[in-house]
Amino acid sequence: MTSQSAESRVHVRLLGAFAVLDADGNDISPKGRKAQAVIAMLCTGRDGKRTRTWLQNHLWSDRAQPQAAGSLRSCLHEIRTAFGDHAGCITADRTKVEIDLDAVTIDLIEMSSSQWLDAVSAGTEFMEGCDIIDAEFVDWLAEQRAHWARKAALPLAENLPAEARVDVETTMAGPGKPDWDLSLCVLPLENRSGNPQNAFVGSGLSDDLTNSLQRLRWLPILRPPVMPDEPLTDTIRTQSLVENLGARYFVNGSVTQQSNAVVARFQLNDAEDCRVLWSDSYQLDSFLEEGAMASVYNEVVGSIERSVAQSYQRIVMTSEDRGENFQDQIWRGRWHLARLTREDSDKAVQYFTRALELQPNSSEALVQMAFWHLWHTWVSRDGDGGLAQAEDFARRAMELDPDDGRVFAVLGIADAWRRNHDSAIACLEQALELNPNLAIAHHQLGSAFIHNDKPEEAIGPLSLAMRYSPRDQLDFAFQTEMAVALARTGQFEEAYVRATRALMMKPRYWYGHLVRMLVADRLGDGARLAEARRSYEAANLQLDPRNINWLPFSSDDWPNQLRRVLN
């Protein structure tokens, strides 16, 4: 869809009596109340979109699906007929209906503070006189009126003292045009245990999970408003609550009782269509023990982080009509960086550079640029120059957000690659104190222990890296490092399995090949050693033995064993 000048746009009036006016002021409103409601629902929807199912459930909730679908089609025909030359403002496919927000102006979005004050003084409310008899529509209308009433309170706050005005803006403001791009909220877990006391457990688990999720500095976490007294068992009402809050994703779930144990189920959903992205259950035999619960939260946060990142990245990479914006630059850059090729690395830095041009003081863009410099240093063997640049970006990000564990991870990795392992370990432990589920920090902490000749201390952090970020794009590196730690502690059989797993994910990973050949040799298994060598030769890596020098070991013991494998 293309943007239009303000003079040629259709104007939609939602505050007060509903109306749609063309550029000349002619009323082109459809006459049917439900057709008007469809327009209002589209104008207040994310990016002007609603699913057909959502519209049908909110306007014809008492009808069977085929009848509701037919009624919606009739409404869309009525709207297009009324719009005449502007019928192109409304489009629909098999699943969604959309109003082109570039082709319309909406009073609720465009109003100035003085206009808000005039409306409030006159007692004007959202969609006055809209008397559609449908329980789901009535609930939606009440939520919208409450939302825009809170928005109307902002101009009234301008005459308050500064500290009071900030409080009003923070607690009462609904978004003028919600940023649906990237945000998440956690709803209280529904108590299905039959024990009323577990209602407090569900609420407490949700609060604690929200606090843990806030350590993900790239994902805005929205706290829900005061929740309704009755459980949110109805999908439509849950979706309406989340949409009005302005969250793209939401977590809900339940608490049940099994024998003497409490079982908590968490579920991550896309708010647009309530599609489940991830879910899992956890038996909380000792949920009051802080250490036990911290492990559960870390695992849940890791799963949510991975699932949201994958979902949002698919949205960015598969949408052709998205304009150039900051988030798109970040996520396109992250996508290319994760592909781990030189060509994609060159594309990634272009996106990150553009993101910094758009928002020079964005800690997120600075962090991503720091990681890019680490990756570029590793593949190009750039030496200290690349590490210094990574550190510079990380420290600039730290000035903006000192609670982001990723900046300490960058500093720790840079120190480790310089063989300053003690300071590297201290930085990585600080990163994990700020964000205990940060998989790359667990991985690099294990790696630092290995390179500092403490392989027995590496197994724990490496296990957590794989637990908190399963199917990570760096899992081949996780598995290889675990193989090294196991081999150096005499666990050769398991080490061989881990090295084999690494090569299944990345068949041309030279370090994985060397580790598997070395482990097969230490096992004294001629057949597996021959197979490992054939696999290495088939990869045609033409490995320069000097690559081994790049591995930042404190001593020459393990590197020398790897060199002997190549002879």
C-alpha positions as CSV (number, residue, x, y, z in Angstrom):
1,M,0.0,0.0,0.0
2,T,1.2,3.5,-0.8
3,S,1.0,6.6,1.4
4,Q,-1.2,9.4,0.3
5,S,-1.3,13.2,1.0
6,A,-3.4,14.3,3.9
7,E,-5.7,16.2,1.5
8,S,-6.7,13.0,-0.3
9,R,-7.2,10.8,2.6
10,V,-10.5,9.5,4.1
11,H,-11.2,10.7,7.6
12,V,-12.6,8.3,10.2
13,R,-14.3,9.8,13.2
14,L,-14.5,7.4,16.2
15,L,-14.9,9.9,19.1
16,G,-18.5,10.8,19.3
17,A,-20.9,9.8,16.6
18,F,-19.2,7.6,14.1
19,A,-18.6,9.0,10.6
20,V,-16.4,8.4,7.6
21,L,-15.7,11.5,5.5
22,D,-14.0,11.9,2.1
23,A,-11.5,14.7,1.4
24,D,-14.4,17.0,0.4
25,G,-16.2,16.4,3.6
26,N,-18.9,14.2,2.1
27,D,-20.2,11.5,4.4
28,I,-19.4,8.1,3.0
29,S,-20.2,6.1,6.1
30,P,-21.9,2.7,5.6
31,K,-25.4,2.7,7.2
32,G,-25.2,-0.6,9.0
33,R,-24.1,-0.6,12.6
34,K,-22.0,-3.7,12.2
35,A,-20.3,-2.3,9.1
36,Q,-19.4,0.8,11.1
37,A,-18.1,-1.4,13.9
38,V,-15.8,-3.3,11.4
39,I,-14.2,0.0,10.4
40,A,-13.7,1.0,14.0
41,M,-12.2,-2.4,14.9
42,L,-9.8,-2.2,11.9
43,C,-8.8,1.4,12.8
44,T,-7.9,0.3,16.4
45,G,-6.3,-2.9,15.4
46,R,-2.6,-3.6,15.1
47,D,-1.4,-2.0,11.8
48,G,-5.1,-1.7,10.8
49,K,-5.6,-5.4,10.6
50,R,-7.9,-7.9,12.2
51,T,-8.4,-11.6,11.5
52,R,-11.7,-12.7,10.0
53,T,-12.2,-15.0,12.9
54,W,-11.7,-12.2,15.4
55,L,-14.2,-10.0,13.7
56,Q,-16.7,-12.8,13.4
57,N,-16.3,-13.7,17.1
58,H,-16.8,-10.1,18.2
59,L,-19.8,-9.2,16.0
60,W,-21.7,-12.5,15.4
61,S,-20.6,-14.6,18.5
62,D,-24.1,-16.2,18.6
63,R,-23.9,-17.6,15.1
64,A,-22.3,-20.7,13.6
65,Q,-19.1,-20.1,11.8
66,P,-20.5,-20.3,8.2
67,Q,-23.3,-17.8,9.0
68,A,-20.8,-15.4,10.7
69,A,-18.4,-15.6,7.8
70,G,-21.3,-14.8,5.4
71,S,-22.4,-11.8,7.5
72,L,-18.8,-10.5,7.5
73,R,-18.6,-10.8,3.7
74,S,-21.9,-8.8,3.5
75,C,-20.5,-6.1,5.8
76,L,-17.3,-5.8,3.7
77,H,-19.4,-5.4,0.5
78,E,-21.5,-2.7,2.2
79,I,-18.3,-0.8,3.3
80,R,-16.8,-0.9,-0.2
81,T,-20.1,0.2,-1.8
82,A,-20.3,3.2,0.6
83,F,-16.7,4.1,0.1
84,G,-17.0,4.3,-3.7
85,D,-13.8,5.5,-5.2
86,H,-12.1,4.9,-1.8
87,A,-13.1,1.2,-1.7
88,G,-9.4,0.3,-2.1
89,C,-8.8,1.4,1.5
90,I,-10.3,-1.9,2.6
91,T,-8.6,-5.2,1.6
92,A,-9.1,-8.7,2.6
93,D,-7.7,-12.2,2.1
94,R,-8.7,-15.6,3.3
95,T,-7.6,-14.9,6.9
96,K,-7.4,-11.1,7.5
97,V,-9.1,-7.8,6.8
98,E,-7.1,-4.6,6.6
99,I,-7.7,-0.9,6.4
100,D,-4.9,1.1,4.8
101,L,-3.7,3.4,7.5
102,D,-1.7,5.4,4.9
103,A,-5.0,6.2,3.2
104,V,-7.0,7.3,6.2
105,T,-6.8,9.7,9.1
106,I,-8.3,8.8,12.5
107,D,-9.4,11.4,14.9
108,L,-8.2,9.5,17.9
109,I,-4.7,9.5,16.6
110,E,-4.6,12.9,15.1
111,M,-6.2,14.9,17.9
112,S,-4.2,17.7,19.7
113,S,-4.2,18.2,23.4
114,S,-6.7,21.1,23.1
115,Q,-9.1,18.9,21.1
116,W,-8.8,16.2,23.7
117,L,-9.8,18.8,26.4
118,D,-12.7,20.0,24.4
119,A,-13.9,16.4,23.9
120,V,-13.5,15.6,27.6
121,S,-15.3,18.7,28.6
122,A,-18.3,17.9,26.4
123,G,-18.5,14.4,27.8
124,T,-17.8,12.8,24.4
125,E,-17.0,9.1,24.3
126,F,-15.8,6.5,21.9
127,M,-18.4,5.3,19.3
128,E,-21.4,7.1,20.8
129,G,-24.8,5.5,20.2
130,C,-23.3,2.2,18.9
131,D,-25.9,-0.2,20.3
132,I,-25.0,-3.5,18.7
133,I,-26.4,-6.4,20.8
134,D,-23.6,-8.9,21.1
135,A,-21.9,-9.8,24.4
136,E,-18.4,-9.9,22.9
137,F,-18.9,-6.6,21.1
138,V,-20.2,-5.0,24.3
139,D,-17.1,-6.1,26.2
140,W,-14.8,-4.8,23.4
141,L,-16.6,-1.5,23.3
142,A,-16.3,-1.1,27.1
143,E,-12.6,-1.8,27.0
144,Q,-12.0,0.7,24.1
145,R,-13.9,3.4,25.9
146,A,-11.9,2.9,29.1
147,H,-8.7,2.9,27.0
148,W,-9.4,6.2,25.3
149,A,-10.7,7.8,28.5
150,R,-7.3,7.1,30.0
151,K,-5.7,8.7,26.9
152,A,-7.9,11.7,27.3
153,A,-6.5,12.2,30.8
154,L,-3.1,13.2,29.5
155,P,-3.9,16.8,28.4
156,L,-5.5,17.3,31.8
157,A,-2.2,16.4,33.4
158,E,-0.4,19.3,31.7
159,N,-1.4,21.8,34.5
160,L,-0.2,19.5,37.3
161,P,3.2,19.7,39.0
162,A,6.0,18.0,37.0
163,E,6.3,15.0,39.3
164,A,2.5,14.4,39.3
165,R,2.3,14.9,35.5
166,V,5.0,12.2,35.0
167,D,3.0,9.8,37.2
168,V,-0.2,10.4,35.3
169,E,1.6,9.9,32.0
170,T,3.1,6.7,33.2
171,T,0.1,5.1,34.7
172,M,-2.8,6.3,32.7
173,A,-1.6,6.7,29.2
174,G,-2.9,4.4,26.6
175,P,-0.8,4.4,23.4
176,G,-2.0,6.9,20.8
177,K,-1.0,4.5,18.0
178,P,0.2,1.3,19.7
179,D,3.7,0.0,18.8
180,W,2.8,-3.6,18.1
181,D,6.1,-4.5,16.7
182,L,7.9,-6.1,19.6
183,S,6.6,-6.4,23.1
184,L,5.4,-9.1,25.5
185,C,3.2,-9.4,28.6
186,V,2.7,-12.2,31.2
187,L,-0.8,-12.9,32.4
188,P,-1.5,-14.5,35.8
189,L,-1.5,-18.3,35.6
190,E,-5.1,-19.7,35.9
191,N,-5.7,-21.8,39.0
192,R,-7.0,-25.2,37.9
193,S,-5.9,-27.0,41.0
194,G,-9.1,-26.9,42.9
195,N,-7.3,-25.3,45.8
196,P,-8.1,-21.6,46.1
197,Q,-4.7,-20.9,47.8
198,N,-3.0,-21.7,44.5
199,A,-4.4,-18.6,42.9
200,F,-1.7,-16.7,44.8
201,V,0.9,-19.2,43.5
202,G,-0.2,-18.5,39.9
203,S,-0.1,-14.8,40.3
204,G,3.3,-15.0,42.1
205,L,4.8,-17.2,39.4
206,S,3.7,-14.7,36.7
207,D,5.2,-11.8,38.6
208,D,8.5,-13.5,39.1
209,L,8.6,-14.6,35.4
210,T,8.0,-11.0,34.4
211,N,10.9,-9.8,36.5
212,S,13.1,-12.5,35.0
213,L,12.1,-11.6,31.4
214,Q,13.0,-8.0,32.0
215,R,16.6,-9.0,32.0
216,L,16.2,-9.5,28.2
217,R,17.1,-6.0,27.3
218,W,16.0,-6.3,23.6
219,L,12.4,-7.4,24.4
220,P,10.1,-4.8,26.0
221,I,8.0,-6.4,28.8
222,L,4.6,-4.8,29.5
223,R,3.0,-5.3,32.9
224,P,-0.8,-5.9,32.5
225,P,-3.2,-3.6,34.2
226,V,-5.4,-4.7,37.1
227,M,-6.8,-8.1,36.0
228,P,-10.5,-9.0,36.0
229,D,-11.7,-11.0,38.9
230,E,-12.8,-14.0,36.8
231,P,-10.2,-16.2,35.2
232,L,-9.3,-15.4,31.6
233,T,-10.4,-18.8,30.2
234,D,-12.0,-17.3,27.1
235,T,-9.6,-16.9,24.2
236,I,-11.4,-13.9,22.8
237,R,-11.4,-11.9,26.0
238,T,-7.7,-12.8,26.6
239,Q,-6.8,-11.6,23.1
240,S,-8.8,-8.3,23.6
241,L,-7.0,-7.6,26.9
242,V,-3.6,-8.2,25.3
243,E,-4.4,-6.1,22.2
244,N,-5.6,-3.2,24.3
245,L,-2.4,-3.4,26.4
246,G,-0.4,-3.2,23.2
247,A,1.6,-6.4,23.4
248,R,2.6,-8.4,20.3
249,Y,3.2,-11.6,22.4
250,F,1.8,-12.9,25.6
251,V,2.4,-15.7,28.1
252,N,-0.4,-17.4,29.9
253,G,-0.9,-20.8,31.5
254,S,-2.2,-22.7,34.5
255,V,-1.5,-24.1,37.9
256,T,-2.6,-27.7,38.6
257,Q,-2.1,-30.1,41.5
258,Q,-0.7,-33.5,41.2
259,S,-0.3,-35.4,44.5
260,N,1.8,-33.1,46.6
261,A,3.3,-31.2,43.7
262,V,2.2,-28.0,42.0
263,V,2.5,-28.2,38.2
264,A,2.9,-24.9,36.3
265,R,2.3,-24.7,32.6
266,F,3.6,-21.7,30.7
267,Q,2.4,-21.0,27.1
268,L,3.8,-18.3,24.7
269,N,1.3,-17.0,22.2
270,D,1.2,-14.6,19.2
271,A,-1.4,-12.0,20.1
272,E,-2.5,-11.5,16.5
273,D,-4.1,-14.9,16.2
274,C,-3.5,-16.5,19.6
275,R,-1.2,-19.0,17.9
276,V,0.8,-21.0,20.4
277,L,4.6,-20.6,19.8
278,W,5.9,-22.6,22.7
279,S,4.6,-24.3,25.9
280,D,5.9,-26.6,28.6
281,S,5.1,-27.8,32.1
282,Y,7.2,-27.8,35.2
283,Q,6.7,-29.8,38.4
284,L,7.3,-27.5,41.3
285,D,7.9,-29.8,44.2
286,S,9.9,-27.2,46.0
287,F,8.6,-24.0,44.4
288,L,9.3,-22.0,47.6
289,E,13.0,-22.8,47.3
290,E,14.6,-19.9,45.6
291,G,17.4,-21.9,43.9
292,A,15.1,-24.4,42.4
293,M,12.7,-21.8,41.0
294,A,15.5,-19.7,39.6
295,S,16.5,-22.7,37.4
296,V,12.9,-23.0,36.2
297,Y,12.6,-19.3,35.4
298,N,15.9,-19.4,33.5
299,E,14.8,-22.3,31.4
300,V,11.4,-20.7,30.7
301,V,13.0,-17.3,29.8
302,G,15.4,-19.0,27.5
303,S,12.6,-20.8,25.6
304,I,10.5,-17.6,25.4
305,E,13.5,-15.6,24.2
306,R,14.4,-18.1,21.4
307,S,10.7,-18.5,20.3
308,V,10.0,-14.7,20.2
309,A,13.2,-14.0,18.3
310,Q,12.4,-16.7,15.8
311,S,8.9,-15.5,15.3
312,Y,9.7,-11.9,15.0
313,Q,12.6,-12.6,12.7
314,R,10.3,-14.5,10.4
315,I,7.9,-11.6,10.3
316,V,10.7,-9.1,9.4
317,M,12.4,-11.4,6.8
318,T,9.2,-12.5,5.0
319,S,7.4,-9.1,4.9
320,E,8.2,-7.2,1.6
321,D,6.1,-4.1,2.3
322,R,7.7,-3.1,5.6
323,G,9.2,0.4,5.5
324,E,12.8,1.1,6.6
325,N,12.8,1.3,10.4
326,F,15.1,0.7,13.3
327,Q,13.8,-2.7,14.3
328,D,13.9,-4.1,10.8
329,Q,17.6,-3.1,10.4
330,I,18.4,-4.8,13.7
331,W,16.6,-8.0,12.9
332,R,17.8,-8.3,9.3
333,G,21.3,-7.7,10.6
334,R,20.9,-10.4,13.3
335,W,19.5,-12.8,10.7
336,H,22.5,-12.4,8.4
337,L,25.0,-12.6,11.3
338,A,23.5,-15.9,12.5
339,R,24.2,-17.5,9.1
340,L,27.9,-17.4,10.0
341,T,29.3,-16.8,6.5
342,R,31.6,-14.0,5.3
343,E,29.1,-12.8,2.7
344,D,26.3,-12.6,5.3
345,S,28.6,-10.9,7.7
346,D,29.2,-8.1,5.2
347,K,25.4,-7.6,4.9
348,A,24.9,-7.7,8.6
349,V,27.2,-4.8,9.3
350,Q,25.4,-2.7,6.7
351,Y,22.1,-3.2,8.5
352,F,23.6,-2.5,12.0
353,T,25.3,0.6,10.6
354,R,22.0,1.8,9.3
355,A,20.3,1.1,12.6
356,L,22.9,3.3,14.3
357,E,22.2,6.1,11.8
358,L,18.6,5.9,12.7
359,Q,19.2,5.7,16.5
360,P,22.8,6.7,17.3
361,N,22.1,6.2,21.1
362,S,20.5,2.8,20.9
363,S,22.2,0.4,23.2
364,E,20.7,-2.5,21.2
365,A,22.4,-1.4,18.0
366,L,25.7,-0.9,19.8
367,V,25.5,-4.4,21.3
368,Q,24.8,-6.0,17.9
369,M,27.7,-4.1,16.4
370,A,29.9,-5.3,19.2
371,F,29.0,-8.9,18.5
372,W,29.6,-8.3,14.8
373,H,33.1,-7.2,15.5
374,L,33.7,-10.3,17.6
375,W,32.5,-12.6,14.8
376,H,34.5,-10.6,12.1
377,T,37.6,-10.9,14.3
378,W,37.2,-14.6,14.7
379,V,36.7,-15.4,11.0
380,S,39.3,-12.9,9.6
381,R,41.9,-13.5,12.4
382,D,41.8,-9.7,12.7
383,G,43.7,-9.7,16.0
384,D,43.5,-7.1,18.7
385,G,42.2,-4.3,16.4
386,G,38.8,-6.1,16.0
387,L,38.6,-6.9,19.7
388,A,39.3,-3.3,20.6
389,Q,36.4,-2.2,18.4
390,A,34.1,-4.8,19.9
391,E,35.0,-3.5,23.4
392,D,34.5,0.1,22.4
393,F,30.9,-0.6,21.2
394,A,30.2,-2.7,24.3
395,R,31.4,0.1,26.6
396,R,29.3,2.7,24.8
397,A,26.3,0.4,25.2
398,M,27.1,-0.1,28.9
399,E,26.9,3.7,29.4
400,L,23.4,3.6,28.1
401,D,22.3,0.4,29.8
402,P,24.6,-0.9,32.6
403,D,22.2,-3.7,33.4
404,D,22.6,-5.5,30.0
405,G,24.5,-8.7,30.6
406,R,25.5,-9.0,26.9
407,V,28.0,-6.1,27.2
408,F,29.9,-8.0,29.9
409,A,29.7,-11.1,27.7
410,V,31.4,-9.2,24.9
411,L,34.1,-7.9,27.2
412,G,34.6,-11.3,28.6
413,I,34.9,-12.9,25.2
414,A,37.5,-10.3,24.1
415,D,39.6,-10.9,27.2
416,A,39.4,-14.7,26.7
417,W,40.6,-14.5,23.1
418,R,43.6,-12.4,24.4
419,R,44.2,-15.3,26.8
420,N,43.4,-13.1,29.8
421,H,41.2,-15.9,31.2
422,D,40.9,-14.8,34.8
423,S,39.5,-11.4,33.9
424,A,37.4,-13.1,31.2
425,I,35.8,-15.4,33.7
426,A,35.0,-12.4,36.0
427,C,33.3,-10.5,33.2
428,L,31.3,-13.6,32.1
429,E,30.2,-14.3,35.6
430,Q,29.0,-10.6,35.9
431,A,27.1,-11.1,32.6
432,L,25.3,-14.1,34.1
433,E,24.6,-12.3,37.4
434,L,22.7,-9.7,35.2
435,N,21.1,-12.3,33.0
436,P,21.3,-15.9,34.3
437,N,19.8,-17.5,31.2
438,L,22.3,-15.8,28.7
439,A,23.3,-18.8,26.7
440,I,26.3,-17.2,25.0
441,A,27.8,-16.2,28.4
442,H,27.4,-19.8,29.7
443,H,29.1,-21.1,26.6
444,Q,31.9,-18.7,26.7
445,L,32.4,-19.2,30.5
446,G,32.8,-22.9,29.8
447,S,35.1,-22.2,26.9
448,A,37.2,-19.9,29.1
449,F,37.6,-22.7,31.7
450,I,38.7,-25.1,29.0
451,H,41.3,-22.8,27.6
452,N,42.5,-22.1,31.1
453,D,43.1,-25.8,31.6
454,K,40.2,-26.3,33.9
455,P,38.0,-28.6,31.8
456,E,36.2,-30.1,34.8
457,E,34.7,-26.6,35.6
458,A,33.5,-26.2,32.0
459,I,30.9,-29.0,31.9
460,G,28.4,-27.2,34.1
461,P,28.3,-23.9,32.2
462,L,28.2,-25.7,28.8
463,S,25.3,-27.9,30.0
464,L,23.4,-24.7,30.9
465,A,24.1,-23.1,27.6
466,M,22.5,-26.0,25.8
467,R,19.6,-26.2,28.3
468,Y,18.7,-22.6,28.1
469,S,19.1,-22.3,24.3
470,P,18.3,-25.6,22.7
471,R,18.6,-25.6,18.9
472,D,20.8,-22.5,19.1
473,Q,22.5,-21.5,15.8
474,L,25.8,-22.0,17.7
475,D,24.9,-25.4,19.0
476,F,27.7,-26.9,16.9
477,A,30.1,-24.9,18.9
478,F,28.4,-25.8,22.2
479,Q,28.7,-29.5,21.4
480,T,32.3,-29.2,20.3
481,E,33.4,-27.4,23.4
482,M,31.5,-30.0,25.5
483,A,33.4,-32.7,23.6
484,V,36.7,-31.1,24.4
485,A,35.8,-30.7,28.1
486,L,34.7,-34.4,28.3
487,A,37.7,-35.6,26.5
488,R,40.1,-33.7,28.7
489,T,38.4,-35.3,31.8
490,G,38.7,-38.8,30.3
491,Q,35.1,-39.2,29.2
492,F,36.0,-40.2,25.6
493,E,32.9,-42.1,24.6
494,E,30.5,-39.3,25.4
495,A,33.0,-36.8,23.8
496,Y,32.9,-38.7,20.5
497,V,29.1,-38.5,20.5
498,R,29.2,-34.8,21.1
499,A,31.7,-34.2,18.4
500,T,29.6,-36.2,16.0
501,R,26.5,-34.2,16.9
502,A,28.5,-31.0,16.2
503,L,29.4,-32.2,12.7
504,M,25.8,-33.2,11.9
505,M,24.9,-29.5,12.4
506,K,27.9,-28.0,10.7
507,P,29.7,-30.6,8.5
508,R,32.6,-28.3,7.6
509,Y,33.5,-27.2,11.1
510,W,37.2,-27.9,11.2
511,Y,37.6,-27.9,15.0
512,G,34.8,-30.5,15.3
513,H,36.6,-32.8,12.9
514,L,39.9,-32.5,14.7
515,V,38.3,-33.2,18.1
516,R,36.5,-36.2,16.8
517,M,39.6,-37.7,15.2
518,L,41.6,-37.1,18.4
519,V,38.9,-38.7,20.6
520,A,38.6,-41.7,18.3
521,D,42.4,-42.1,18.5
522,R,42.3,-41.9,22.3
523,L,39.5,-44.5,22.4
524,G,41.8,-46.8,20.4
525,D,39.0,-47.5,18.0
526,G,40.5,-48.0,14.6
527,A,37.2,-48.2,12.7
528,R,35.9,-44.9,14.2
529,L,39.2,-43.2,13.6
530,A,39.2,-44.2,10.0
531,E,35.6,-43.0,9.6
532,A,36.5,-39.7,11.2
533,R,39.4,-39.2,8.9
534,R,37.4,-40.0,5.8
535,S,34.8,-37.5,6.9
536,Y,37.5,-34.9,7.4
537,E,39.0,-35.5,4.0
538,A,35.6,-35.5,2.3
539,A,35.0,-32.0,3.8
540,N,38.1,-30.8,1.8
541,L,38.9,-28.2,4.3
542,Q,42.6,-27.7,3.4
543,L,43.2,-26.7,7.0
544,D,46.3,-24.7,7.8
545,P,47.8,-26.0,11.0
546,R,48.4,-22.4,12.1
547,N,44.6,-22.2,12.7
548,I,45.2,-24.2,15.8
549,N,47.4,-21.3,17.1
550,W,44.4,-19.1,17.1
551,L,42.7,-21.2,19.8
552,P,43.3,-19.3,23.0
553,F,44.7,-22.1,25.3
554,S,46.9,-21.2,28.2
555,S,49.2,-24.2,27.6
556,D,50.3,-26.2,24.6
557,D,49.0,-29.5,25.8
558,W,45.7,-29.8,23.9
559,P,46.8,-27.8,20.8
560,N,49.8,-30.2,20.4
561,Q,47.5,-33.2,20.6
562,L,45.4,-31.6,17.8
563,R,48.5,-31.0,15.7
564,R,49.5,-34.7,16.0
565,V,46.1,-35.7,14.7
566,L,46.8,-33.8,11.4
567,N,50.1,-35.6,10.8
